[in-house]
Amino acid sequence: MHDHMVEPRRAFGGRRRFRWLVPVLLIAGWVAFLGVGGGYAGRLGEVVKNDDAAFLPAGAEATQVAETAPGFFGAEQTPAVVVYVRDSGITAADRSAVAGDIQAIRPLEGVAGKVAGPIPSADGRALQIVVPLSTTGDATVLPGAVEDVREQVRSHPGLTVHVTGPGGMAGDLANIFEGADVRLLLFATVAVFIILVLVYRSVILPIVVLTTAQLAQALASAAVYFLARDDVLARDGLIDLNGQSQGALVLICIGVATDYALLIVGRYREELRDRESKYEAIALSVRRSAPAITASGVTVIIAMTCLLMSELSSNRGYGPVLALGICASLIATFTFLPPVLALLGRAAFWPLRPAYGSEHRLEHGVWGRAARIISRRPRATWIGTAAILLSLAAFLPAFNASGSPMSEQFLGDEPDSVIGLDVLAEHYPAGAGAPALITGPATARAELTWAAERVDGVDGVDAYSDAPGAPPKVVDGQVLLQATLSAPPDGPAAEETVQRLRDAVHRADPDARVGGTTAIRIDTIDAGWSDLRTVVPLLLAVVLLLLVALLRAVTGPLLLIATVVLSAVATLGLSAIAFNRIFDFPAADASLPLFCIAFLVAVGVDYNIFLMARVREETVRLGDTRRAVVRGLTTTGGVITSAGVVLGVTFSLFGVLPFVPLVQIGFIIVAGIMIDTFVVRALLVPAASYDLGSATWWPSALSRRQRDDPSA
């Protein structure tokens, strides 16, 4: 046996002849959980919120209007616009058919109030009606209502009919996410299984690892369901879940739980070669892997929790959801995987079982050779690698996160709502389906109307009332004005108009507020840039403190923080090249940079913790940092690379959903993981640590009680 081996006092506790009992009880506990809470993964759709409120910036002017508007409309709602077109001109029969549609639509589930219209176009070739759709309750209500409306209006000979507007687009977007968690889970499971079979050259281990990941996903789903459900712990739920964070939860559980399992299984294989008892081998494997895995998990959890400081509701929703996914992955990794491995023993690796007393041969592998090459020219390696990453980072200013119209965010065939938006713009003012909403004191209605009507780009202003000809509706002393824009509501011209509109109504009355679809886009962009200035420094400071506590040093953690920051900005620079020059994507959503930076920093630190925790362990044993770097990279290289590939392939599955923001997130995360795995962790960090030598652990005692062997 190796001289560094120490016998664990107990293996899963208890007397030696009852060592099997604790593993069996732990596995039985998971079986019991599946019987009670295993079905909640399929019920997350009940608590998903894909309405605008799920993405609004906290405290922004548009958010204040969105919170006030339900008092006027009677419910939280979004308008779907049905546009009817006959190129030869609308006939009396067409008007009669549309009137019949209005009567049929009113009682449909999900219709939240009075259907407005029909409104004829100036050219006489189109009619439109506005259907208010509820955005509260079950997430399936809105897309279901949109489909019901489409079914009702599509059967009119000679009339071309489209359901568009914010409600139509929200329904089409919800259809993208419908069943997405199931598809992502299936694709991720198949992809990871194939990778694990190639890594382990075994069928049993991949099944065990994937079962662990599936249990983590089930546990996380149950927790998210209860925390997001209204009226259980809070009136509006303690956390918000949207379609994007629901898909990310599936991928994070599969990817991260598999990564953690890879570390334990890799260490278990090492210990089985040095120990005859499978119980002692798994106990020591868990004991030696647990600090790095726990530190990694805690780091990612805290990084995701920092997103709660974001002004954007979408990012705040990501934070706790993904943090719960990491927690569940840690629990499953430590309470299900080791018991199963303890019972299976060497059979888990069949047909390539690690025999007791067999040679490790790691130094003869790819990572052993890579470590020796780095040790010969460490300074040239880290300088050259850093120069390549800096060249990619130089493209960061080209990364456009100013947001893009919803109509440009669907991939593949254009949905009916996008086609309808173009048709609507041909016959009506482009902003007719999504007016700017102005709230202000009822006593200032005339002044606000006068100011809004004189803004360039505003086609008309109407006060909201419960019925045509009725006086304007007043709620808590407030009145609601609807300003129709001449430009499409999701374009830059409309944004400029709303900015002018805000200036005008604020001058008319300081208490007036302007919201609506376009205003939400403006406030979201502003909040996104504000988040980068506040949340990112907080995130880096918190992660640095965690690294200092883990490695008990300052120099090493500063090095790791510098490398993950460099990796993140290089990834965004590479993404800018890909989005602008290769894929020709529209501008990214304003919330995307913060989420991606937080995730990339967390994952980058994650993999560096796996490496540097092993390097520190070897430094204590060998008394030489440079030899420890070589040994650490040799022993962890294959496992961490496999973990990076698994996580990268997992998040690449965002590309199966035909929605540009998800494809962009998937590309950035996958590119960042690959850079972290094959460049930063494989070359930059080992080479820089080797060059620093014992100074890596300054100012701890470890930096003073060792020698640096230049020939390591």
Secondary structure, DSSP 8 states (H G I E B T S, - for coil): --TT----S-SSSS-GGGTTHHHHHHHHHHHHHHHHHGGGGGGGGGGB--SGGGT-BTT-HHHHHHHHHHHHHSSSEEEEEEEEE-TT---HHHHHHHHHHHHHHTTSTTB-S--EEEEE-TTSSEEEEEEEEE-SS-TTHHHHHHHHHHHHHS--TT-EEEEEHHHHHHHHHHHHHTTHHHHHHHHHHHHHHHHHHHHHS-SHHHHHHHHHHHHHHHHHHHHHHHHHSBTTTBTT-SS-B-HHHHHHHHHHHHHHHHHHHHHHHHHHHHHHHH-S-HHHHHHHHHHHHHHHHHHHHHHHHHHHHGGGG-SBHHHHHHHHHHHHHHHHHHHHHHHTHHHHHHHHGGGGGTTS---TT----GGGSHHHHHHHHHHHSHHHHHHHHHHHHHHHHTTGGG---S---GGGSB-SS--HHHHHHHHHHHHS-TTTTS-EEEEEEGGGHHHHHHHHHTSTTEEEEEE--SSTTS---EETTEEEEEEEESS-TTSHHHHHHHHHHHHHHHHH-TT-EEESHHHHHHHHHHHHHHHHHHHHHHHHHHHHHHHHHHHT-SHHHHHHHHHHHHHHHHHHHHHHHIIIIIS------TTHHHHHHHHHHHHHHHHHHHHHHHHHHHHHHHS-HHHHHHHHHHHHHHHHHHHHHHHHHHHHGGGGSSBHHHHHHHHHHHHHHHHIIIIIIIIIHHHHHHHHGGGGGTTSGGGTS----TT-
